[in-house]
């Protein structure tokens, strides 16, 4: 990206110098030889480009002196400009801008997507997980080295900007987004993003990172739905690996591994129609029909029920946590839809 900005500055300088030399040439031929503006421009272009075409009419002595001055002064500028334009094209700078415009158009069409603020360690992991799950998302990052990393190594859709600026959030489609994950290193920035996100989108799910444990309450008050403290979670995980290593590895293998066939998935019961509401898990016979296990339920009151009994009555506001293969989970979703 730094190289791109350097080439852009060189190109801007080249175009400015070309404009100045053309302006001087047109003004000189117009004044000295009384050429029309079109003839003066024509003479300037063929002189600067050194193409050797015949002049409009025979030059006066003053015109010849001016032409010599114009050739000498413009030769280096013309060569310098051509080389910069060639570099700009050859090194794919034009392609960069075409790609950037394509990404902007794609972001404008996004709906129910996830916005990731910051592409540091936490942001990278969030983007990687969402990408593997084939979820739509866009990254907001302002650091030049991370933008270059996004372009060259990841190919994720991104916006080069500061997530604490409301216009940047709007460009990322905050009003149409499903969730926002703010992983900025400064808690105050995450708090500001949470406030802005909640203001633009009342229903958005806000997941915020916090470094200081005293800031989690402030972030919740600012609108965050969940606050994650990576240092605290990391310490707990390391301690658990000492106390119950096999249990932790088993859970991580199910939840975190990207190449697994066994999944722990969250499925909403809102696709059930009235005819199937208030039926028990046993009546739906999910285990025998599909082969998956319901390991937990989040009911309409927000309470979690671990390992629900077969006589539990389902409600359309329940969320089921099921354990099974990818194929079984897809089959289960189709099965619930078929009960409509």
C-alpha positions as a Markdown table, in Angstrom:
| # | Residue | x | y | z |
|---|---|---|---|---|
| 1 | Unk | 0.0 | 0.0 | 0.0 |
| 2 | Unk | 2.9 | 2.4 | 0.7 |
| 3 | Unk | 4.3 | 1.6 | -2.7 |
| 4 | Unk | 0.9 | 2.3 | -4.2 |
| 5 | Unk | 0.7 | 5.7 | -2.5 |
| 6 | Unk | 4.2 | 6.5 | -3.7 |
| 7 | Unk | 3.3 | 5.7 | -7.3 |
| 8 | Unk | 0.1 | 7.8 | -6.9 |
| 9 | Unk | 2.1 | 10.8 | -5.8 |
| 10 | Unk | 4.5 | 10.4 | -8.7 |
| 11 | Unk | 1.6 | 10.1 | -11.2 |
| 12 | Unk | 0.0 | 13.2 | -9.7 |
| 13 | Unk | 3.2 | 15.2 | -10.0 |
| 14 | Unk | 3.7 | 14.0 | -13.6 |
| 15 | Unk | 0.2 | 15.1 | -14.6 |
| 16 | Unk | 0.6 | 18.4 | -12.9 |
| 17 | Unk | 3.9 | 19.1 | -14.7 |
| 18 | Unk | 2.4 | 18.1 | -18.0 |
| 19 | Unk | -0.5 | 20.5 | -17.5 |
| 20 | Unk | 1.9 | 23.3 | -16.6 |
| 21 | Unk | 4.1 | 22.8 | -19.7 |
| 22 | Unk | 1.0 | 22.5 | -22.0 |
| 23 | Unk | -0.4 | 25.7 | -20.5 |
| 24 | Unk | 2.9 | 27.6 | -21.0 |
| 25 | Unk | 3.1 | 26.2 | -24.6 |
| 26 | Unk | -0.4 | 27.3 | -25.5 |
| 27 | Unk | 0.0 | 30.7 | -23.9 |
| 28 | Unk | 3.3 | 31.2 | -25.7 |
| 29 | Unk | 2.1 | 30.3 | -29.2 |
| 30 | Unk | -1.1 | 32.2 | -28.7 |
| 31 | Unk | 0.8 | 35.3 | -27.7 |
| 32 | Unk | 3.9 | 35.2 | -29.9 |
| 33 | Unk | 2.4 | 33.8 | -33.1 |
| 34 | Unk | -1.2 | 34.9 | -32.7 |
| 35 | Unk | -2.4 | 31.3 | -33.1 |
| 36 | Unk | -5.9 | 30.3 | -32.3 |
| 37 | Unk | -6.3 | 28.3 | -29.1 |
| 38 | Unk | -6.7 | 25.1 | -31.0 |
| 39 | Unk | -3.7 | 25.7 | -33.2 |
| 40 | Unk | -1.6 | 26.7 | -30.1 |
| 41 | Unk | -2.6 | 23.5 | -28.4 |
| 42 | Unk | -1.8 | 21.5 | -31.5 |
| 43 | Unk | 1.6 | 23.1 | -31.8 |
| 44 | Unk | 2.3 | 22.5 | -28.1 |
| 45 | Unk | 1.4 | 18.8 | -28.2 |
| 46 | Unk | 3.5 | 18.0 | -31.3 |
| 47 | Unk | 6.4 | 20.0 | -29.9 |
| 48 | Unk | 6.3 | 18.4 | -26.4 |
| 49 | Unk | 5.8 | 14.9 | -27.9 |
| 50 | Unk | 8.6 | 15.5 | -30.4 |
| 51 | Unk | 6.6 | 13.8 | -33.2 |
| 52 | Unk | 8.0 | 16.0 | -36.0 |
| 53 | Unk | 4.8 | 17.1 | -37.6 |
| 54 | Unk | 4.8 | 20.4 | -39.6 |
| 55 | Unk | 4.0 | 23.6 | -37.8 |
| 56 | Unk | 0.7 | 25.4 | -38.6 |
| 57 | Unk | 2.6 | 28.2 | -40.4 |
| 58 | Unk | 6.2 | 29.4 | -40.6 |
| 59 | Unk | 7.5 | 30.5 | -37.2 |
| 60 | Unk | 8.9 | 33.9 | -36.5 |
| 61 | Unk | 12.3 | 34.3 | -34.8 |
| 62 | Unk | 10.6 | 34.8 | -31.5 |
| 63 | Unk | 8.4 | 31.7 | -32.1 |
| 64 | Unk | 11.5 | 29.6 | -33.0 |
| 65 | Unk | 13.3 | 30.7 | -29.8 |
| 66 | Unk | 10.1 | 29.9 | -27.8 |
| 67 | Unk | 9.9 | 26.5 | -29.5 |
| 68 | Unk | 13.5 | 25.6 | -28.6 |
| 69 | Unk | 12.8 | 26.6 | -25.0 |
| 70 | Unk | 9.6 | 24.5 | -25.0 |
| 71 | Unk | 11.4 | 21.4 | -26.4 |
| 72 | Unk | 14.3 | 21.6 | -24.0 |
| 73 | Unk | 12.2 | 22.2 | -20.9 |
| 74 | Unk | 9.5 | 19.6 | -21.7 |
| 75 | Unk | 11.7 | 16.7 | -22.9 |
| 76 | Unk | 12.6 | 15.6 | -19.4 |
| 77 | Unk | 9.1 | 16.2 | -18.1 |
| 78 | Unk | 7.5 | 14.2 | -20.9 |
| 79 | Unk | 9.9 | 11.2 | -20.4 |
| 80 | Unk | 9.4 | 11.3 | -16.6 |
| 81 | Unk | 5.6 | 11.4 | -17.0 |
| 82 | Unk | 5.5 | 8.5 | -19.5 |
| 83 | Unk | 7.7 | 6.3 | -17.3 |
| 84 | Unk | 5.4 | 7.0 | -14.2 |
| 85 | Unk | 2.3 | 6.2 | -16.2 |
| 86 | Unk | 3.8 | 3.0 | -17.5 |
| 87 | Unk | 4.8 | 2.0 | -14.0 |
| 88 | Unk | 1.4 | 2.8 | -12.7 |
| 89 | Unk | -0.2 | 0.6 | -15.3 |
| 90 | Unk | 2.3 | -2.3 | -15.4 |
| 91 | Unk | 2.4 | -2.8 | -11.6 |
| 92 | Unk | -1.3 | -3.2 | -11.5 |
| 93 | Unk | -2.3 | 0.0 | -9.8 |
| 94 | Unk | -5.2 | 0.5 | -12.2 |
| 95 | Unk | -6.3 | -3.1 | -11.4 |
| 96 | Unk | -6.1 | -2.2 | -7.7 |
| 97 | Unk | -8.6 | 0.6 | -8.1 |
| 98 | Unk | -10.9 | -1.5 | -10.3 |
| 99 | Unk | -10.8 | -4.2 | -7.5 |
| 100 | Unk | -11.4 | -1.6 | -4.9 |
| 101 | Unk | -14.5 | -0.3 | -6.7 |
| 102 | Unk | -15.8 | -3.8 | -7.1 |
| 103 | Unk | -15.5 | -4.4 | -3.4 |
| 104 | Unk | -17.3 | -1.2 | -2.7 |
| 105 | Unk | -20.2 | -2.2 | -4.9 |
| 106 | Unk | -20.3 | -5.6 | -3.3 |
| 107 | Unk | -20.4 | -4.1 | 0.2 |
| 108 | Unk | -23.2 | -1.8 | -0.8 |
| 109 | Unk | -25.4 | -4.8 | -1.7 |
| 110 | Unk | -24.7 | -6.7 | 1.6 |
| 111 | Unk | -27.6 | -7.4 | 3.9 |
| 112 | Unk | -27.7 | -9.4 | 7.2 |
| 113 | Unk | -24.0 | -9.5 | 7.2 |
| 114 | Unk | -21.3 | -9.1 | 10.0 |
| 115 | Unk | -19.0 | -6.2 | 10.4 |
| 116 | Unk | -15.6 | -6.8 | 11.9 |
| 117 | Unk | -13.9 | -3.7 | 13.3 |
| 118 | Unk | -10.1 | -4.2 | 13.4 |
| 119 | Unk | -8.0 | -6.9 | 11.7 |
| 120 | Unk | -5.7 | -7.6 | 14.6 |
| 121 | Unk | -5.3 | -11.1 | 16.2 |
| 122 | Unk | -8.9 | -11.2 | 17.3 |
| 123 | Unk | -10.3 | -9.8 | 14.1 |
| 124 | Unk | -8.3 | -12.3 | 12.0 |
| 125 | Unk | -9.7 | -15.2 | 13.9 |
| 126 | Unk | -13.3 | -13.8 | 13.7 |
| 127 | Unk | -12.9 | -13.3 | 9.9 |
| 128 | Unk | -11.4 | -16.8 | 9.5 |
| 129 | Unk | -14.2 | -18.5 | 11.4 |
| 130 | Unk | -16.9 | -16.5 | 9.5 |
| 131 | Unk | -15.3 | -17.3 | 6.2 |
| 132 | Unk | -15.2 | -21.0 | 7.0 |
| 133 | Unk | -18.9 | -20.9 | 8.0 |
| 134 | Unk | -19.6 | -19.1 | 4.6 |
| 135 | Unk | -21.1 | -16.1 | 6.4 |
| 136 | Unk | -21.1 | -12.7 | 4.7 |
| 137 | Unk | -18.9 | -10.1 | 6.4 |
| 138 | Unk | -16.8 | -7.0 | 5.8 |
| 139 | Unk | -13.7 | -5.8 | 7.7 |
| 140 | Unk | -13.0 | -2.2 | 8.7 |
| 141 | Unk | -9.3 | -1.5 | 9.2 |
| 142 | Unk | -7.2 | 1.7 | 9.1 |
| 143 | Unk | -3.7 | 0.4 | 9.4 |
| 144 | Unk | -1.9 | 0.4 | 6.1 |
| 145 | Unk | 0.1 | -2.8 | 6.8 |
| 146 | Unk | -3.1 | -4.7 | 7.7 |
| 147 | Unk | -4.9 | -3.4 | 4.6 |
| 148 | Unk | -2.0 | -4.7 | 2.5 |
| 149 | Unk | -2.3 | -8.0 | 4.3 |
| 150 | Unk | -6.0 | -8.1 | 3.6 |
| 151 | Unk | -5.4 | -7.5 | -0.1 |
| 152 | Unk | -2.5 | -9.8 | -0.7 |
| 153 | Unk | -3.1 | -12.7 | 1.6 |
| 154 | Unk | -6.8 | -13.0 | 2.5 |
| 155 | Unk | -9.0 | -11.4 | -0.1 |
| 156 | Unk | -11.7 | -10.5 | 2.4 |
| 157 | Unk | -14.0 | -7.6 | 1.6 |
| 158 | Unk | -12.8 | -4.6 | 3.5 |
| 159 | Unk | -13.1 | -0.8 | 4.0 |
| 160 | Unk | -10.0 | 1.2 | 4.7 |
| 161 | Unk | -11.1 | 3.6 | 7.5 |
| 162 | Unk | -11.5 | 4.2 | 11.1 |
| 163 | Unk | -14.4 | 2.3 | 12.6 |
| 164 | Unk | -15.0 | 5.0 | 15.2 |
| 165 | Unk | -16.1 | 7.4 | 12.4 |
| 166 | Unk | -19.8 | 7.1 | 11.8 |
| 167 | Unk | -19.5 | 7.6 | 8.0 |
| 168 | Unk | -17.2 | 4.5 | 7.8 |
| 169 | Unk | -19.8 | 2.4 | 9.7 |
| 170 | Unk | -22.5 | 3.6 | 7.2 |
| 171 | Unk | -20.2 | 2.6 | 4.3 |
| 172 | Unk | -20.0 | -0.9 | 5.9 |
| 173 | Unk | -23.7 | -1.2 | 5.9 |
| 174 | Unk | -24.3 | -0.8 | 9.6 |
| 175 | Unk | -28.0 | -0.2 | 9.1 |
| 176 | Unk | -28.5 | -3.5 | 7.3 |
| 177 | Unk | -26.0 | -5.6 | 9.2 |
| 178 | Unk | -26.9 | -8.5 | 11.4 |
| 179 | Unk | -24.0 | -8.2 | 13.8 |
| 180 | Unk | -20.9 | -6.2 | 14.5 |
| 181 | Unk | -17.7 | -7.6 | 16.1 |
| 182 | Unk | -15.5 | -4.8 | 17.5 |
| 183 | Unk | -12.0 | -6.0 | 18.3 |
| 184 | Unk | -10.2 | -2.6 | 18.5 |
| 185 | Unk | -7.2 | -2.6 | 21.0 |
| 186 | Unk | -8.5 | 0.5 | 22.9 |
| 187 | Unk | -11.6 | -0.1 | 25.0 |
| 188 | Unk | -12.8 | 3.5 | 24.5 |
| 189 | Unk | -12.9 | 3.0 | 20.8 |
| 190 | Unk | -14.9 | -0.2 | 21.2 |
| 191 | Unk | -17.3 | 1.7 | 23.4 |
| 192 | Unk | -17.8 | 4.4 | 20.9 |
| 193 | Unk | -18.4 | 1.9 | 18.1 |
| 194 | Unk | -21.0 | 0.1 | 20.2 |
| 195 | Unk | -22.8 | 3.4 | 20.9 |
| 196 | Unk | -22.8 | 4.3 | 17.2 |
| 197 | Unk | -23.8 | 0.8 | 16.1 |
| 198 | Unk | -26.8 | 0.7 | 18.5 |
| 199 | Unk | -27.9 | 4.2 | 17.4 |
| 200 | Unk | -27.9 | 3.2 | 13.7 |
| 201 | Unk | -29.3 | -0.3 | 14.1 |
| 202 | Unk | -31.5 | -1.1 | 17.2 |
| 203 | Unk | -31.6 | -4.8 | 16.4 |
| 204 | Unk | -27.9 | -5.4 | 15.6 |
| 205 | Unk | -26.0 | -8.0 | 17.7 |
| 206 | Unk | -22.9 | -6.3 | 19.1 |
| 207 | Unk | -19.9 | -8.3 | 20.3 |
| 208 | Unk | -17.2 | -6.2 | 21.8 |
| 209 | Unk | -13.6 | -6.9 | 23.0 |
| 210 | Unk | -12.4 | -5.5 | 26.3 |
| 211 | Unk | -8.9 | -5.3 | 27.8 |
| 212 | Unk | -9.8 | -4.0 | 31.2 |
| 213 | Unk | -12.2 | -6.1 | 33.2 |
| 214 | Unk | -13.8 | -2.9 | 34.7 |
| 215 | Unk | -14.9 | -1.8 | 31.2 |
| 216 | Unk | -17.3 | -4.7 | 30.5 |
| 217 | Unk | -20.2 | -3.0 | 32.3 |
| 218 | Unk | -19.6 | 0.2 | 30.5 |
| 219 | Unk | -19.6 | -1.6 | 27.1 |
| 220 | Unk | -22.9 | -3.3 | 28.0 |
| 221 | Unk | -24.4 | 0.1 | 28.9 |
| 222 | Unk | -23.2 | 1.4 | 25.6 |
| 223 | Unk | -25.2 | -1.2 | 23.8 |
| 224 | Unk | -22.9 | -4.3 | 23.5 |
| 225 | Unk | -24.8 | -7.6 | 23.8 |
| 226 | Unk | -21.7 | -9.6 | 24.8 |
| 227 | Unk | -18.3 | -8.5 | 26.0 |
| 228 | Unk | -15.3 | -10.8 | 25.5 |
| 229 | Unk | -12.0 | -10.4 | 27.4 |
| 230 | Unk | -9.4 | -12.4 | 25.5 |
| 231 | Unk | -6.8 | -12.3 | 28.3 |
| 232 | Unk | -9.3 | -13.7 | 30.8 |
| 233 | Unk | -10.6 | -16.4 | 28.5 |
| 234 | Unk | -7.0 | -17.4 | 27.6 |
| 235 | Unk | -6.1 | -17.7 | 31.3 |
| 236 | Unk | -9.2 | -19.8 | 32.1 |
| 237 | Unk | -8.5 | -22.0 | 29.1 |
| 238 | Unk | -4.9 | -22.7 | 30.2 |
| 239 | Unk | -6.0 | -23.5 | 33.8 |
| 240 | Unk | -8.7 | -25.8 | 32.5 |
| 241 | Unk | -6.2 | -27.6 | 30.3 |
| 242 | Unk | -4.3 | -28.4 | 33.5 |
| 243 | Unk | -7.4 | -29.5 | 35.4 |
| 244 | Unk | -9.5 | -31.2 | 32.7 |
| 245 | Unk | -7.3 | -31.4 | 29.6 |
| 246 | Unk | -9.4 | -34.1 | 27.8 |
| 247 | Unk | -12.7 | -32.3 | 28.4 |
| 248 | Unk | -11.4 | -29.0 | 27.0 |
| 249 | Unk | -9.8 | -30.7 | 24.0 |
| 250 | Unk | -13.0 | -32.6 | 23.3 |
| 251 | Unk | -15.1 | -29.4 | 23.4 |
| 252 | Unk | -12.7 | -27.5 | 21.2 |
| 253 | Unk | -12.6 | -30.3 | 18.7 |
| 254 | Unk | -16.4 | -30.0 | 18.4 |
| 255 | Unk | -16.7 | -26.2 | 18.5 |
| 256 | Unk | -13.5 | -24.7 | 17.1 |
| 257 | Unk | -12.0 | -27.1 | 14.6 |
| 258 | Unk | -12.7 | -26.0 | 11.0 |
| 259 | Unk | -12.2 | -29.4 | 9.3 |
| 260 | Unk | -14.5 | -31.4 | 11.5 |
| 261 | Unk | -17.5 | -33.4 | 10.5 |
| 262 | Unk | -19.2 | -33.2 | 13.9 |
| 263 | Unk | -20.9 | -29.9 | 14.7 |
| 264 | Unk | -22.6 | -28.3 | 17.6 |
| 265 | Unk | -25.2 | -26.1 | 16.0 |
| 266 | Unk | -27.9 | -23.6 | 17.1 |
| 267 | Unk | -31.3 | -24.0 | 15.4 |
| 268 | Unk | -34.3 | -21.9 | 16.1 |
| 269 | Unk | -37.8 | -23.4 | 16.5 |
| 270 | Unk | -39.5 | -20.4 | 14.9 |
| 271 | Unk | -40.0 | -22.4 | 11.7 |
| 272 | Unk | -42.4 | -24.7 | 13.4 |
| 273 | Unk | -46.1 | -24.1 | 12.7 |
| 274 | Unk | -48.9 | -24.0 | 15.3 |
| 275 | Unk | -49.8 | -27.7 | 14.7 |
| 276 | Unk | -46.4 | -28.8 | 16.0 |
| 277 | Unk | -46.0 | -26.4 | 18.8 |
| 278 | Unk | -46.2 | -27.7 | 22.4 |
| 279 | Unk | -45.1 | -31.2 | 21.2 |
| 280 | Unk | -42.5 | -33.0 | 23.2 |
| 281 | Unk | -39.1 | -33.9 | 22.0 |
| 282 | Unk | -40.2 | -37.6 | 22.2 |
| 283 | Unk | -43.2 | -36.9 | 20.0 |
| 284 | Unk | -41.1 | -35.4 | 17.2 |
| 285 | Unk | -38.8 | -38.5 | 17.5 |
| 286 | Unk | -35.8 | -36.5 | 16.4 |
| 287 | Unk | -33.2 | -39.0 | 17.6 |
| 288 | Unk | -34.6 | -41.9 | 15.6 |
| 289 | Unk | -35.7 | -39.9 | 12.5 |
| 290 | Unk | -32.5 | -37.8 | 12.1 |
| 291 | Unk | -29.8 | -39.3 | 14.4 |
| 292 | Unk | -28.8 | -36.1 | 16.1 |
| 293 | Unk | -28.8 | -35.3 | 19.8 |
| 294 | Unk | -30.4 | -32.2 | 21.4 |
| 295 | Unk | -27.9 | -31.3 | 24.1 |
| 296 | Unk | -29.4 | -28.1 | 25.2 |
| 297 | Unk | -32.2 | -25.5 | 24.8 |
| 298 | Unk | -32.5 | -21.8 | 25.3 |
| 299 | Unk | -36.1 | -21.1 | 26.2 |
| 300 | Unk | -38.2 | -18.0 | 25.6 |
| 301 | Unk | -37.2 | -16.6 | 29.0 |
| 302 | Unk | -33.5 | -16.8 | 28.1 |
| 303 | Unk | -32.8 | -19.7 | 30.4 |
| 304 | Unk | -30.5 | -22.6 | 29.4 |
| 305 | Unk | -31.7 | -26.2 | 29.8 |
| 306 | Unk | -28.9 | -28.7 | 29.6 |
| 307 | Unk | -29.7 | -32.2 | 28.3 |
| 308 | Unk | -33.5 | -31.7 | 28.2 |
| 309 | Unk | -35.7 | -34.6 | 29.0 |
| 310 | Unk | -37.8 | -36.3 | 26.2 |
| 311 | Unk | -41.1 | -34.9 | 27.7 |
| 312 | Unk | -39.9 | -31.3 | 27.2 |
| 313 | Unk | -42.6 | -29.3 | 25.2 |
| 314 | Unk | -41.1 | -27.2 | 22.4 |
| 315 | Unk | -42.0 | -23.6 | 21.8 |
| 316 | Unk | -41.4 | -21.6 | 18.7 |
| 317 | Unk | -39.2 | -19.2 | 20.6 |
| 318 | Unk | -36.9 | -22.0 | 21.8 |
| 319 | Unk | -33.4 | -22.4 | 20.4 |
| 320 | Unk | -32.1 | -25.9 | 20.2 |
| 321 | Unk | -28.4 | -26.8 | 20.5 |
| 322 | Unk | -27.9 | -30.0 | 18.6 |
| 323 | Unk | -24.9 | -32.3 | 18.1 |
| 324 | Unk | -24.4 | -34.2 | 14.9 |
| 325 | Unk | -22.7 | -34.4 | 11.5 |
| 326 | Unk | -23.1 | -31.6 | 8.9 |
| 327 | Unk | -25.4 | -33.8 | 6.9 |
| 328 | Unk | -27.6 | -34.7 | 9.9 |
| 329 | Unk | -27.9 | -31.0 | 10.9 |
| 330 | Unk | -28.9 | -30.0 | 7.4 |
| 331 | Unk | -31.4 | -32.9 | 7.4 |
| 332 | Unk | -32.8 | -31.7 | 10.7 |
| 333 | Unk | -33.4 | -28.2 | 9.4 |
| 334 | Unk | -35.3 | -29.5 | 6.4 |
| 335 | Unk | -37.2 | -31.9 | 8.7 |
| 336 | Unk | -38.4 | -28.9 | 10.9 |
| 337 | Unk | -39.4 | -27.0 | 7.8 |
| 338 | Unk | -41.3 | -30.0 | 6.5 |
| 339 | Unk | -43.4 | -29.9 | 9.6 |
| 340 | Unk | -45.0 | -26.6 | 8.6 |
